[in-house]
Amino acid sequence: LNELTCEWEGIHVWTAGSDVALGTAKAYLLDGQDGSIIQTIPIPDLPQSHPGWFGFYGGAVDSEDNFWASQLQGGWLVKVDRTSFQYTGYPVPMHAGGSGYGMTVTNDGYVWLCGRYTHRFNPQTEAWTSVQLHPDSAGIHTGGCMGDGNGTLYRGSYAQVHGINTLTMEVTKTLDVGQPGDLEIWGVAVDFDGFVW
C-alpha cells in the first residue's frame, strides 16, 4: 500500500490450471498489471479425487500471500508457499459422499472446505476438524463458503445459507433464501460492508 497515494502497487494474482492429464496441475503467479506469468509451479502428483476431474476446483490466498487450492470432493488441499514456490499436499478427510466443493481462507488463518461436512484446516497444527452440516449426510453435497472477518463463515446449502462460528464450528444462523423450486443456492460471497450474497 502506497500511503501517499492510498493505492496498492505491485499486486500479483494466483491461479491454477490443469495439464489435461489426471493427477497433474500447475499453479501460476501472474503479474497483476499485464497478466504475464511470473512463476509456474508444476504439481505432477495430485491424487485422483473425483472421476474425470482435472486439476483444482477452488483456490484462495492467505494473509501471507500463500496460495491454497483444493480438488473436488477429496484428494488434496495444496499450499504453494509465496516465498519458496514449493508446494505441500495435505490429504482431505473423506466422509460419505465426498469431502468438499467450496473453499476459502478466513482472516484467522483457517482454510475451509465446504460440502456435506464443513472442514476446517489449521495450518499451524496441520490438523483437520470436520462437522457434518445436516443430520442426513445425503441432504447436501455442495456449498460455496466465505468468512465475514468477524468470526462467521457463511456457506450455501441448496435453499439456505448457514452462518458457522469459525472457532466452535457451530451453526449460529440459518437463512432461508430459496424460492419455491429453487434448491441450488451454492455460491456465497461477503462484501466489504458485511452483506452476504
N, C-alpha and C positions, 0 to 999 in steps of 0.2 A: 504494500500500500504506500503510495506516494502521499505523504501527509500534507504536502504543499498544494497538490492538485486534487486530492481526495479521489484519485483514480488508481486502480490496480494495474501493475505493469508486469510484463514477463510471465503472464499466466499461461500454463500449458494444459492440455486436455488428455485424459486417459481414455482408451477404448480397447476393445479386443475383437478378434475375428477368428474365423475357422480356417483351417488349412484344407478343408473339404476332404478330410480323412478322419474317421473316428479316432478319438484319443489324442488329437493334435490341435493346437491352437497357438495364437500369438497375441501378446499384449503389446500395445503401442502407446508411446508418449508422443503427442503431436504438438507442434508449435501453435499456440493459441491465436496468433496473428494470421499466419498464412497456411496452416494445416500441414506443413511439411513434417515428415517423420524425424523425430529427434532420437528415439531409441526403439528398437524392436526386441522383444523378449520372447523367444520360442519356448513353448511349453508342449513338449512332444509326448508326454506320458500321462495324459489325463485318463482316468478310468472311464469306461462307458457307463454313463449314468442312466440313460434312457434310450431305448432302441431307436436308431435313426436320427438322433440329435447330435449336432456337431458343436464343438467348442463350448462357449459360455452362453448363459442365458441372461444373467444380470451382472451389474457392476456398480461400484461406489468407491468413493475416495474418503480416507480418514483425515483427521486434522494435521497429520504429518505428511500428507500428500502421497501416502502409500495407496496402491490400487488393490481393491478386493473384488474378486469375480467368483460367481457361482455357476454351477451346472444345473440343469433342470432335473428335479426330482432325485437328488442324491449326488453321488460322485464326490468331488472335492469342493471345498471352499479354498480359493487360492489367494495368497497375498504376494504382491510384487513390491519389493522394497524400493522406495523412491531414490535412495542414495546408491545402493549397490546394483540395482536392477536384477537381483536374484529373486527367485520365486520359491514359495513354500506351499505345499498342498496339505490341507487338513481334511481328513475323511469326515463326511457329513453323517450324523446319526440317521440310521434308517428306521422308519416306522411303517406301519401298514399304509400302503397306498402312496408312498413316496415321501420325500424329505425336503421339499422346498420349491417355491415358484418365485415369489417376490423376494427381494433382498435390499438391505440398506445398512448404513453405519450411522449410529446415533452419536450425539455430541459427548456422551460419556465414554465413548470408545468401543462400545459393544458392536459386534457385527450380527445382523439378524437375517434369518431365512424364514419365510412365512409360507405355510401350506396348511395341511391338516393339523400340523403342530406348529407352534411358534418356537423357533430355535434361536437361542442366544449364545454367541461365541465370545468368550473373554480372551482377547489377545495376550493379556498379561499371564494368565494361567494356562492358556490353550485348552480350556475346558468348555464343554457344551452344557447348557441347561435347556431342556425341552419340555414344553407343556402342551397338552392336547387342547385345541381350541373348543371343540364340541364333544360332548359325551359319545356321540355317534361319529366314529372316526371317518365313516364314509360320507358324512354330511357335507364335507367341504374338502377340496383338494388344491385350491388356488388362493392367492391373496397377495396383492402388492402391499408394501408397507413403507412407512416413513415416520421418523420421530419429529416431535414438535419443539425440541430444545428445552422442554420443561418437564422431562421425566415421563412422557407418554409416547408410546409407539402406537400409531394408527395403522390398522390393516383391514383390507377388504375381505369379505366372505360372502359372495353372492349377493344377497339383498340387504346386507348390513355392513357397517364399518364398526370395528371394535377398537376401543382405546385400552391399551395394556400398560400397566405400570412397569417401567424398564428395570426396576430393582426387584420387585416381588413377582413379576410376571403374571399378576392377577388382572383379569378383565375388570376395568373400572368404569367403562362406558360402553353402551351398545346403542348404536344409531341405526334406526330403520330407514333405509334410503331407497329401496327398490320400489318401482311402480308395479302394479299388477302385471304378472307375466315377465317381469324383468328380474332375472336371478343371476345376472352376470356383472355384479359390482366387484371388479378385481383391482384395478389400479387405484392408488391413493397418493395424494400429494398434500403437503402442508406449505402454505405460502408464508412470506415474511411477516404478515400480520397475524399469523396463527390460525387462519381459516383452513379448514380441511376440505379437500376437493376429491 
